[in-house]
Amino acid sequence: MIAVFRLLTAAPLKDYRTQVLGAVVFITALANWLVGDMSLTDFLQALPAMAGGLGLTALGAKVNGVKEVNGVEESAAPKTRARKAK
């Protein structure tokens, strides 16, 4: 029962929820157009939402790239450190 609850709450993906959400938004709009549930004009109107979904995916990658080491947040990029306020 606990395993089912963990799957329903997406516990295995807890560090990647933002990327998953963005990818789902993009793939849903694309799949709706590909199977014929939306016309080309509806698809073009959904492009801003699709771009937002891809933006969420990129944002999630940036957020997950930050690691905390001894009270200092260190980005995946070199020479990018910021002191954490206590």
C-alpha positions as CSV (number, residue, x, y, z in Angstrom):
1,M,0.0,0.0,0.0
2,I,2.9,2.4,0.8
3,A,4.4,1.7,-2.6
4,V,1.2,2.6,-4.4
5,F,0.9,5.8,-2.4
6,R,4.5,6.7,-3.3
7,L,3.8,6.2,-7.0
8,L,0.6,8.2,-6.8
9,T,2.5,11.1,-5.2
10,A,5.4,10.8,-7.6
11,A,7.9,10.2,-4.8
12,P,10.5,8.6,-7.0
13,L,10.5,11.7,-9.2
14,K,10.6,14.2,-6.3
15,D,13.7,16.0,-7.6
16,Y,12.4,16.1,-11.2
17,R,8.7,17.1,-10.8
18,T,9.2,20.5,-12.6
19,Q,10.8,18.8,-15.6
20,V,8.1,16.2,-15.8
21,L,5.4,18.8,-15.6
22,G,6.9,20.9,-18.4
23,A,7.4,17.8,-20.6
24,V,3.8,16.7,-20.0
25,V,2.4,20.1,-21.0
26,F,4.5,20.0,-24.2
27,I,3.8,16.4,-25.1
28,T,0.1,16.7,-24.4
29,A,-0.4,19.6,-26.8
30,L,1.8,18.0,-29.5
31,A,0.0,14.6,-29.2
32,N,-3.4,16.3,-29.4
33,W,-2.4,17.8,-32.7
34,L,-0.8,14.7,-34.1
35,V,-3.8,12.5,-33.5
36,G,-6.2,15.1,-34.9
37,D,-7.9,16.2,-31.7
38,M,-7.0,19.8,-32.5
39,S,-6.7,21.8,-35.7
40,L,-3.6,23.6,-36.9
41,T,-5.0,26.9,-35.7
42,D,-5.7,25.4,-32.2
43,F,-2.2,24.0,-32.2
44,L,-0.7,27.4,-33.1
45,Q,-2.7,29.0,-30.3
46,A,-1.3,26.3,-27.9
47,L,2.3,27.2,-28.8
48,P,2.7,29.7,-25.9
49,A,1.6,27.0,-23.4
50,M,4.0,24.6,-25.1
51,A,6.9,27.1,-24.8
52,G,5.9,27.6,-21.2
53,G,6.2,23.9,-20.6
54,L,9.6,23.7,-22.2
55,G,10.5,26.7,-20.0
56,L,9.5,24.8,-16.9
57,T,11.6,21.9,-18.0
58,A,14.6,24.2,-18.4
59,L,13.9,25.9,-15.1
60,G,13.8,22.6,-13.3
61,A,17.1,21.6,-14.8
62,K,18.6,24.9,-13.5
63,V,17.1,24.4,-10.0
64,N,18.2,20.8,-9.7
65,G,21.7,21.8,-10.8
66,V,22.3,23.7,-7.5
67,K,23.8,21.8,-4.6
68,E,24.4,23.1,-1.1
69,V,27.8,22.5,0.3
70,N,28.5,23.7,3.9
71,G,25.9,26.4,3.8
72,V,27.0,27.7,0.3
73,E,24.8,27.1,-2.7
74,E,27.0,26.0,-5.6
75,S,25.7,25.9,-9.1
76,A,26.7,23.4,-11.7
77,A,28.3,26.3,-13.6
78,P,31.9,27.1,-12.4
79,K,32.6,30.1,-10.1
80,T,28.9,30.7,-9.2
81,R,28.5,30.8,-5.4
82,A,26.1,32.6,-3.2
83,R,26.1,32.7,0.5
84,K,22.8,31.5,2.0
85,A,21.1,33.8,4.5
86,K,20.8,32.3,7.9
